[in-house]
Amino acid sequence: MSGGAGEHGASLPAGAAAMGVTLDDHQAARLLTYGALILKWNKVYNLTALRDPASVLTHHLLDSLAVIGPLARERPSGGTRTRLLDVGSGAGLPGAVIAMLRSDIDVVCLDAVAKKAAFVQQVAAELKLPNLRGLHARVETLPGSYDVISSRAFATLADFFQGSQHLLAPNGVWLAMKGKVPTEEMAELPTGAEVFHVEQCTVPGLDAERCIVWARKAAA
């Protein structure tokens, strides 16, 4: 990212390492270019409320990198390819970041706003990410089957699970990025969904609670 890129470039690998994620030079450069693209397109497309490189680094890049370690434990690399749908992806968070770090995962970033899906398509083209796609559609009307369905502050757990349950593969999982542990939301889950793990996350430079809620289809 321009404007103090040296400083931010140094803190990105360090921040990732603090979460157990090792970035090689190519991955770090890609992520910083992605951050710069968010800031550049933001002037026209209003992708995010954040307007400075430091905030994009912590609140978007590092926050999205927080899922990489947990995702590796749930869906390790190797074997057949994993299909991941990122619902309400906006600028591609965390979907685009996952695509950069996991070339074995085919990522579809879904958003109901056409310009946001177009931005993800631009990111895929500029950063040469054949495993990343931006898609303009509503989750309720989307066909297909996915091994992982993710969201980041998209909706309540009930709305997220209910709206996307027709897309979750039989052995698939939901990955919901949340702030504080959503105790009330977990008490109001729709029939057919069950939470099996809540993972606390600490994001360097981000003074806020973060967690990942993992869920799957409930046994019949």
C-alpha positions as CSV (number, residue, x, y, z in Angstrom):
1,M,0.0,0.0,0.0
2,S,1.4,3.4,-0.9
3,G,2.0,6.0,1.7
4,G,4.2,4.3,4.3
5,A,4.3,1.0,2.6
6,G,7.5,0.1,4.2
7,E,6.0,0.3,7.7
8,H,2.9,-1.5,6.8
9,G,4.8,-4.1,4.8
10,A,6.9,-4.9,7.8
11,S,3.9,-5.2,10.2
12,L,1.9,-7.5,7.9
13,P,4.2,-10.5,8.1
14,A,4.8,-9.9,11.8
15,G,1.1,-9.6,12.5
16,A,0.4,-12.8,10.5
17,A,3.2,-14.6,12.3
18,A,1.6,-13.6,15.7
19,M,-1.5,-15.6,14.6
20,G,0.6,-18.6,13.4
21,V,0.5,-17.7,9.7
22,T,3.8,-17.6,7.8
23,L,3.7,-15.3,4.7
24,D,6.2,-15.7,2.0
25,D,7.3,-12.5,0.1
26,H,4.9,-13.2,-2.8
27,Q,1.9,-13.6,-0.5
28,A,2.8,-10.5,1.5
29,A,3.2,-8.5,-1.6
30,R,-0.1,-9.7,-3.0
31,L,-1.9,-8.8,0.2
32,L,-0.5,-5.3,0.3
33,T,-1.4,-4.8,-3.4
34,Y,-4.9,-6.0,-2.5
35,G,-5.1,-3.5,0.3
36,A,-4.0,-0.7,-2.0
37,L,-6.7,-1.8,-4.5
38,I,-9.3,-1.5,-1.8
39,L,-8.2,2.0,-1.0
40,K,-8.0,3.0,-4.7
41,W,-11.4,1.6,-5.7
42,N,-13.0,2.9,-2.4
43,K,-12.9,6.4,-3.8
44,V,-15.4,5.4,-6.4
45,Y,-17.1,2.3,-5.2
46,N,-17.5,2.9,-1.4
47,L,-16.3,-0.6,-0.6
48,T,-15.5,0.1,3.0
49,A,-15.8,2.9,5.6
50,L,-12.0,2.7,6.2
51,R,-9.9,5.2,4.4
52,D,-6.3,4.8,5.6
53,P,-3.7,2.1,5.0
54,A,-3.2,1.3,8.7
55,S,-6.9,0.6,9.3
56,V,-7.1,-1.5,6.2
57,L,-4.1,-3.5,7.4
58,T,-5.5,-4.3,10.8
59,H,-9.3,-4.3,10.3
60,H,-9.3,-6.1,6.9
61,L,-6.1,-7.9,6.0
62,L,-5.0,-9.1,9.5
63,D,-8.6,-9.7,10.6
64,S,-9.2,-11.9,7.5
65,L,-5.9,-13.7,8.0
66,A,-7.2,-14.8,11.4
67,V,-9.2,-17.5,9.7
68,I,-6.3,-19.1,7.9
69,G,-5.0,-21.2,10.8
70,P,-8.4,-22.4,11.9
71,L,-9.4,-23.2,8.3
72,A,-6.2,-25.2,7.9
73,R,-7.2,-27.3,10.9
74,E,-10.8,-27.8,9.6
75,R,-9.9,-28.2,5.9
76,P,-6.2,-29.1,5.6
77,S,-4.6,-28.8,2.1
78,G,-4.1,-31.9,0.0
79,G,-6.6,-34.3,-1.6
80,T,-9.6,-33.0,-3.5
81,R,-10.2,-29.3,-4.0
82,T,-12.4,-27.4,-1.5
83,R,-15.2,-25.1,-2.7
84,L,-15.8,-22.1,-0.5
85,L,-18.6,-19.5,-0.7
86,D,-18.0,-16.2,1.1
87,V,-21.5,-14.7,1.6
88,G,-21.9,-10.9,1.8
89,S,-18.2,-10.7,0.9
90,G,-18.1,-6.9,0.1
91,A,-14.6,-6.1,-1.0
92,G,-13.7,-9.8,-0.8
93,L,-13.2,-10.2,3.0
94,P,-12.2,-12.8,4.0
95,G,-12.7,-14.7,0.7
96,A,-10.0,-13.0,-1.4
97,V,-7.5,-13.3,1.4
98,I,-8.3,-17.1,1.7
99,A,-7.8,-17.4,-2.1
100,M,-4.4,-15.8,-1.8
101,L,-3.2,-18.1,1.0
102,R,-4.9,-21.3,-0.2
103,S,-4.5,-22.0,-3.8
104,D,-6.2,-25.4,-3.2
105,I,-9.5,-23.7,-2.3
106,D,-11.8,-22.4,-5.0
107,V,-13.4,-19.2,-3.6
108,V,-16.6,-17.5,-4.7
109,C,-17.2,-14.1,-3.2
110,L,-20.9,-13.4,-3.2
111,D,-22.5,-10.0,-2.8
112,A,-25.9,-8.5,-3.6
113,V,-24.1,-5.3,-4.7
114,A,-22.9,-5.6,-8.3
115,K,-19.9,-3.1,-8.0
116,K,-18.5,-5.1,-5.0
117,A,-18.6,-8.4,-7.0
118,A,-17.0,-6.5,-9.9
119,F,-14.2,-5.3,-7.6
120,V,-13.4,-8.9,-6.6
121,Q,-13.3,-9.9,-10.3
122,Q,-10.8,-7.1,-10.8
123,V,-8.7,-8.3,-7.9
124,A,-8.7,-11.9,-9.3
125,A,-7.5,-10.5,-12.7
126,E,-4.9,-8.1,-11.4
127,L,-3.4,-10.5,-8.8
128,K,-3.7,-13.5,-11.1
129,L,-5.9,-15.6,-8.8
130,P,-7.6,-18.3,-10.9
131,N,-9.2,-19.7,-7.8
132,L,-11.1,-16.5,-7.0
133,R,-14.4,-15.3,-8.4
134,G,-16.7,-12.4,-7.6
135,L,-20.4,-13.2,-8.1
136,H,-23.3,-10.7,-8.0
137,A,-26.4,-12.6,-6.7
138,R,-28.5,-13.1,-3.7
139,V,-27.6,-16.1,-1.5
140,E,-31.2,-17.3,-1.3
141,T,-31.5,-17.8,-5.1
142,L,-28.0,-19.3,-5.7
143,P,-27.6,-22.9,-6.9
144,G,-24.7,-25.1,-6.1
145,S,-22.9,-27.0,-3.3
146,Y,-20.0,-25.8,-1.1
147,D,-17.7,-27.4,1.4
148,V,-17.3,-24.2,3.4
149,I,-19.6,-21.3,3.6
150,S,-18.1,-18.2,5.3
151,S,-19.3,-14.8,6.4
152,R,-17.8,-11.8,8.1
153,A,-20.3,-9.7,10.1
154,F,-22.8,-10.5,7.4
155,A,-26.0,-11.2,9.4
156,T,-27.3,-13.0,12.4
157,L,-26.3,-16.6,12.7
158,A,-29.9,-17.6,12.1
159,D,-30.2,-15.6,8.9
160,F,-26.8,-16.7,7.7
161,F,-27.5,-20.4,8.2
162,Q,-31.1,-20.3,7.0
163,G,-30.3,-18.3,3.9
164,S,-27.4,-20.6,2.8
165,Q,-28.3,-24.0,4.1
166,H,-29.4,-25.2,0.7
167,L,-25.8,-24.5,-0.5
168,L,-23.9,-26.4,2.2
169,A,-22.6,-29.8,1.2
170,P,-23.6,-32.8,3.4
171,N,-20.3,-32.8,5.2
172,G,-19.7,-29.0,4.8
173,V,-19.2,-26.4,7.5
174,W,-20.2,-22.8,8.2
175,L,-17.5,-20.4,9.2
176,A,-19.0,-17.2,10.8
177,M,-16.6,-14.5,11.8
178,K,-18.0,-12.5,14.7
179,G,-16.9,-10.0,17.3
180,K,-18.0,-11.0,20.8
181,V,-19.2,-14.5,21.2
182,P,-22.9,-14.3,20.0
183,T,-24.5,-16.2,22.8
184,E,-28.0,-14.9,22.1
185,E,-27.7,-15.7,18.4
186,M,-26.5,-19.2,19.2
187,A,-29.6,-19.7,21.3
188,E,-31.9,-18.9,18.4
189,L,-30.4,-21.2,15.7
190,P,-32.8,-22.5,13.0
191,T,-33.7,-26.2,12.9
192,G,-31.1,-28.0,10.9
193,A,-28.0,-26.1,12.1
194,E,-25.8,-26.8,15.1
195,V,-22.7,-25.0,16.4
196,F,-19.9,-27.4,17.1
197,H,-17.0,-25.0,18.1
198,V,-16.5,-21.4,19.0
199,E,-12.9,-20.2,18.5
200,Q,-11.5,-17.1,20.1
201,C,-9.2,-15.0,17.9
202,T,-6.7,-12.3,18.8
203,V,-5.9,-9.9,15.9
204,P,-2.7,-7.9,16.4
205,G,-3.3,-4.2,16.4
206,L,-7.1,-4.7,16.7
207,D,-8.5,-3.7,20.1
208,A,-11.7,-5.7,19.8
209,E,-13.0,-9.1,20.5
210,R,-13.1,-11.6,17.7
211,C,-14.3,-15.2,17.3
212,I,-15.1,-17.8,14.7
213,V,-18.4,-19.7,15.1
214,W,-18.1,-23.1,13.4
215,A,-21.4,-24.9,12.6
216,R,-22.7,-27.8,10.5
217,K,-26.0,-29.3,9.5
218,A,-27.7,-31.0,12.4
219,A,-28.1,-34.7,12.4
220,A,-31.6,-35.7,11.3
